[in-house]
Amino acid sequence: MKKSNRILILCAIFIATFMTSVEVTIVTTALPSIISQLRGLSFQSWIMSSYLLTTAITTPIYGKLADAWGRKPVFEFGLLLFTVGSFLSGFAPNIFFLIIARCIQGIGAGAVIPLTFTIIADLYSFKERARIMAFMNTAWGLSALIGPLLGGFLVDNLSWHWVFFVNVPLGILVLLVIIVGYHEEHSIKTITDIDKLGIVFLSLSLLLLLGGIQLLSTHLINGVIIVIIAIICAALFLIFEKKAKDPIIPITMFSNRTFSIQVLTATLLSSILIGYQTYFPIWLQSLYHVPATASGLVVTSSSLMWLFSSFFVGPLLGKFSPKKIILVIVLIQFLSYLPLLFLKTTSPDWIFYIIAAISGAGMGIIISMNIILCQHLVNAKQVGSATAIITLGRSLGPTVMTGVYGATLNILIQTNLNNVSYSQVNKIISSTNTTFGKNNFEIEQIILHALHGVFGIAIFLYVIILIANLFDPNKKTIN
């Protein structure tokens, strides 16, 4: 492919990446207006979870199809679905229509998100990929920085409908560029034996797992039962995949220990990421009485360091083994998190901004490296599936851990309040930002201990990452 065409395609997939990633942050700003106009308070969580859930379920399926049919037709199909879903979301007359439209968006995003990385792997050599991946990371960073501001601007000056409509012209532009400018050389493989059981049990296990995790914080017993059923479905999925002639997820890829460790590392680091993005602002507002805008800057510091550090992936891979890079960076992150177990309500708030910056810098290097290595460690026919698997881990980990963190916070608060009802616990959590001031020492201490518990889990995840990477057999640099 000509260099000019590569640049054009790169710009197109950059816009596509920004569209699908900003869809999470931009909608949060519009939620109050959406809920008010559509009268959907009781279903408000589904506005976000329907998009994330359908994205997670369809990602590995698209990865398999992209390896068989080529990147271009699958990417075009996903982009078309995402654009149509955005258009329908903007026209939603009621909350149920909006949820269905968001599902369509998510099904489309399930193709777009992983295939952007797969197309990069097709167009650029291994040495070039680290630099290009760093450029693509700016799309994720910009979505975190610009999303809330853009959402607020659109809601204030137009309406919440434009939060979705803004994707339509961008989606059409990217689709036209891909149709005209992207020419791939791919022999279409006919899938004669569709892995139907694999698709069914993969979808069931993910659906039940994510649904069960979300129930843990409000209906603990029901949530645990559903998670157990999800684990059973996952076990059945593995059994059927080993017997399938053309499995939806090639289990043989996991026979490479380095590949498995890279997927695990990306999944757990993304799980830690959602923890500080969610609970650092709550900690700062509830216990340190920092204004909402200032507390949001803690996430901004992480995003900026992520963007900056990702440009060092290539030079680092040229000098050190991935194992050494990960162990050193994760150890630094682990040590930076330890003070969170001992902080008091009188501790300085600048500590959180430093911890977030260290976390963001480390993840900018490691997660970019995880994707590049996973693509490098499999044969060319499995690059799409490999990229989809690590993308699934990056979305599945945070979704699962959001429920775990929330359940931990609620249970610890409930325990310290002598087993009050969950409804009372939720009222306390939601009221701390405004109602409870510096004089309510007892409430602040209860919340502080609960937050210690939340970040105790995050520290435990760091320990798992360190132990797993100690067993990585690869000790050489990869060029």
N, C-alpha and C positions, 0 to 999 in steps of 0.2 A: 504493500500500500504506500502511496506517495506520502511524503512528510507533511504536505499541506493538508491532505485528507486526514492524517492522524491527528493533527492539531484541531481540525474541525470536529472530528468525532470526540476528542477529549473534552472540548468545550461543551458539546452536547451532553455527554454523560456526566459532566460536572453539574450542569443545570438539573439533570434528572436526579442526581444524588441530593442536591440541595432541596429539590421539590419534595422528595419522599421523606427526608430527614426533618425538614422544617415543619412538616405536617403535624408532628407531635408537639412542638413548642408553640407554634402559631395558634393552634386551636385552644390551648389552655387559657390564653388571654380572652378568647371570645366565649368561653363556657358560660359565664354569668348571663350574658345577653342571650345566648342560645337557649339556656334553661328557662329564662324568664319568658321569652317569646313563645317557645314551643311547649311550655309548662311540663317539663320533663325532669323535674328534680330527682324523682325516685329512680330514673334510668340514666342519670348523668354519667355514671362511671362507664357505662357501655359505649358512650361516645368515643372514649379513648381506647378501651379494651377491645372493642370490636375490630378496630384498625390493627392493633398490635397482634391480636390473636390470629386473624386471617393471614397476616403477613408471615407469622412464625410457621403456621401450618403448611402454607404453600411454598415456602422457600426451598426446601429440599426437593420437592416435586419438580419445580422449574429447573433446578440444577441438573437433574437427571435428563429432562427434556432438552436442555441446552446442549448437553454432550451428545445427544442422539440426533437432534434436528438442526443444530446450529444455534449460535447466539442471536443472530439477527431476527429471525421470525419470532422467537420466544420473547426477546426484549421488546419488539414492536407490539406484540400482543399484550404484554404486561403494561407497557406505557399507555396503550389505548384504553385498557380497563381502568387504570389509575385516573386518566383524564376524564373518562365518562363518569367514574365514581365521584370525582371532584365537582363536575357539572351538576350531577344529581343531588349531591350534598348541599350545594348552594341553593337549590330550588326546593329543598325539603319543607313540606307543609306541616309535618308533625315529627315527633321524636322517633317514632318507629321507622318512618321513611328514611330519616337521617341515619339511623343505625344500620339499616340495610345498605344504604349508599356508602357508608364508611366501610362496610364489609367488602364491597366491590373495590373501593380504593385500596384496601389492604391486600386483596387478592392480586391486584396489579402491582403493588409495591413489592410483593413477594418475589416477583420476577425482576423488577428494576434494580433493587438494592444489591443482590449478589452478582447479577450479570454485569453491572458497571465494573466490578473488580475483575470479572472473568474476561471481559473485553480488553481491559488493560493488559492482562496476562497474554492475550493473543497478539496485541499490537506492539508490545514493548519487550525487550530482552530482560533477563533477570537483573542485570546491572542497572538498566534504565528504570526498572519498576519501582525501586525505593524512592527515587526522586519524584516520579509521577504519583505514587501513592501519597507522598507528602502533600503534593498539590491538591489531591482529592480530599485529603483530611481537612483542608480549608473549607470545603463545602459543609462538612459536619460542624466545624467550629462556627462558621457563619450562621448556620441554622440555630445554634444554641444562643448566639449573641443577638442576632437580628430578629429571630422568630417572635419573641414576646413583644418587641418594639413595633414590628410590622403589624402584628395582630392587633395591638392597641390602636395604632394609627388607622387601620382599616375599619375597625369597629366604631371609633370615635367620629370619623369623617364620612364613612359610607354606611356599612352595616355588617353584621356578622356573616352575611351571605358571601361577601367578597373575600373572606378568609379562604373559602373554597374556590370561588371563581378565578382568583388570581393564578391558580394552577393551570387553567384551561389553555390560555394562549401559550404559556411556556411548554405545556405538554404537546401541543400541536407543532410548535417550532422544533422541539427535539425530535419528534416523530418524523417530520419532513427531512431533517438533516440526516437521520439514520437511514431512511428509505433511499435518499438520493446519494449520500456520500459514503455509506458503509458497505463495502463489498468484501465478504468473507469467503475463503476457500474451505468449504466444509462439505464432506460427502454425507448426505442424509442417510441416517441409519433407520431402517424400519423396525419399530418395536413390535415384534410379532407376539410376544408374551407379556402383556402388561401386568405389572406387579400389583394386582388389585388388592390382595390381602395386605400387602405392605402399605399401600396408600391408606386403606381403611384403618388399620391398627396404629399407624403413625399419627393420623389425624385424631383418632380417638384418644390416644395416650397424651398428646399435646393439649387437646381440648379439655380433657378431664384434669390433667395436671394443673394447667393454668387456672381453670375454674375452681378447683379444690384449694389451691394456694390462696386465691382471693377470698375464700370463705373462712380461712383460718382465723382472721382477726375478729370476725363477728360470730361465726358458728363453728367453733373449734372441732367438735365431734364430727359433724357433717363434712367439714373440710378434710379431716384426716381420712375418713372413709373413702371419699372421692379420690384423694391422692393415692391410697392403697390400690384402688381399682385401676388408676392410671398406671401404676407400676406394673400391675399384672398385664395390662394391655401392651406396655413397653416390652415386657418379657416375651409375650407372644409375637410381637413385631420382630424381635431379634431372631426368634425361632424360624419364622416364615422367611426372613431375609436370607438366612443361611441356606434355605432350600430353593429360593427363587432362582430362575434361570437368568433373569435380568432385573436384579433388585433395585428398588428406588433409591436406596442408599447402599453403595457397595461396602459391605462390612470389611472386606479385605484391606481397605485403606487403613483401618485401625491396627492392622498387624505391624505397621511401621510405628514403633514406640514414640519416635520424635514427633510424628504427625499427631498422634493422640494427645501428647503432652501439650502441643501448640494449641489444639482445640480447647483442652481443659483450661489452659492458662488464659486464653482470650475470654472464655465463658466466665471464669471466676473474677477476673479483673473488671469485666463489664458489670458483674454483680456488685463489686465494691464501689464502682463508679456511681451507680444509682443510689447507693447508700448515702454518700456524702452530698450528692446533688440534692437529695430530698431532706436530709436531717441536719445538715449544717445550718441552712437558713432557719429551720425550726428552732434549733439550739440557740442561735444568735438572737432571734426575735423573742423567744419565750423566756429565756433565762438571763440574757444580757441586755434585753430591751433595745436592740439595734433596730432602726427603721427598716422596713421591708426592702427599700431600694438598696440600702447599704449592705444588707444581708445577702442580696442577690449577687453582689459583686464577688462573693466567695466562689460562686460557680464560674463567673467570668474569668477570674484569675486562673482557674483550672483549664478553661477552654483556650486561653491565650498561650499558656505554657504547652498545651497539647500541640497546637499549631506550630509553635517555634521548635519544639524538640523533634517533631516528626521528620524534619529535614536532615537530622543526623543519623537516620537509620542506615542509609547507604554507606557512609564512611565507617560506621561502627561495625557493620557486617563484613567490611573488607579487612578489618584488623583483628576482630575478636570472634569467638564462636558464639552462636546464639545462646547456648547454655550459660556461658559466662556472663553475657550481657543481661540476661533475664535474672540470674541469681543476684548479681550486684544491685540492679535497679530495684527488684522486689524487696531485697533486704533493707535498702534505704527507705522504701515506702513503709515497710513493716515497722521499722524503728520510729518513723515519723508519726505513726498511728498510736503507738504505745501511750503517749501522754493523754490521749482521749479517755483512757480508763481511770485517770486520776484527777482530771480537771475539776475545779470547783466553780461555783457561781461567781466567785471573785477573781477567777483567772482572766488574764488579758485576752481580748477577742481577736487580736492580730494572729494568734496561734493558728486559728482556723484557716486564715488566708494563706499562711505558709504551708500548712498540711495539704490544702487543696492544690496549691501550685506544684508541690512535689509530686502529688498523685497524678495530676494532669501531665506533667513533663514525662514521668515514667510511662504512663499509658500511651502517650503519643509515640514513644519509641517501640514499646513491646507489642501493642496491638497491631500496629502497621507491620511489624516484623512477623507476627503470627500469620497474617494473611499471605504475605510474600512467601514464607516458608512452606505453608500448606500447599500452595500452588506448585512450588518447586519440587516437593517430595512425592508427588503422584505423577503418573504418566499423562501425556497430553490429552488422552481421551477422557480423563477423569477430572480435569481442571474445574469444569463447571460444578460437578458434584462436590468437590473438595471446598470450593469457595462457598457453596450453599451451606455446607455443614458448619463451617466456622461462622458464617453470617447468622445461621440459626442459633448457634451457641451465644453469640453476642446479643441477640434479641431475647432468647429464652432465659438466659441467666438473670438479667435485670427484672424480667417479668415475674419470675419465680421468687426472687429474693425480695422484691417489693412486698409481696404477701408475707414472707417470713419476717422481714424487719417490722412490718406493721403489727403482726401477731405478737412478736417479742415485746414491742413497746406497750401494747395494750395489756398483755398478760402481766408484765412486771408492774405496771401502774395499778392494775386491778389487785394484784397480790398485796401491794403496799397500802392499798386503801381498804384492807379487810374484806376482800371479795365483794365489792360493790358490782352492780350490773354493768354489762358492756356499754349500755347506752350512757351511763354516767361517766364511764371512762372516756368515751368518745367526746362527750361534752367538755370534759376537762382538757383534753388534747386540743380541741378546736378553739377553746376559749383562752388558752394561755397567752396567745399573741396580744390580746387586748384587755382581758378582764383582770388577770392576776398580776399584781405589781410586785415591787421589791419587798413589800411588807409581808407577803404571803410566803414565808420561808419554808413551811412544811410542804406546800404544793410544789415549790421549786425543787426541793430536795428529792421528792418522789419522781419527778420528771427527769432530773439529773441522773438518778440511778438507773432509770429505764433507758436513757440514752447511752449510758455506759454499757448496758447489756447489748444494745443494737450494734455498737462499734466493737464490742467484744467478739461478735459473730464475724464482722469484717476482718478483724485481726486473725481469727481462726482460718478464714479463707486464704489470707496471705501465707499462713503456715503450710496449708495444703499445697499452694503453688510452689513454695520453696522445696518441700519434700518431693513433689512430683518431678521438678526439674533437676533435682539431684540424681534422679534415675534416668535422665536423658542420655542415651549412649553416644550421641554426637558431640564430639569435642573439637571439631575442626571448623575453620571459617568456611563460609559458603559463598562462592563467587559465580 
